Amino acid sequence: MVTIVMIPIQVRYLKGIKDEMKRKNTTQNEYYDQMPFQEELLHANTQIHPFFIPANFIAWLWLKMRKEL
């Protein structure tokens, strides 16, 4: 149930990260290096939390198939 609810949220989150990287004209490494500690911690929690891992993978796969990442 958590996975089904989290998939659209993770899709929007991943799109937002990608859009922000384009807007700032940075690579992924530069983007995460410039991120404040608090934001980096929130990002890690949304990506690594055991309940969110399936939703993260499905969202990533969805965006990859649609060629949006």
Secondary structure, 3 states (H helix, E strand, C coil): CHHHHHHHHHHHHHHHHHHHHHHHCCCHHHHHHHCCHHHHHHHHHHHHCCCCHHHHHHHHHHHHHCCCC
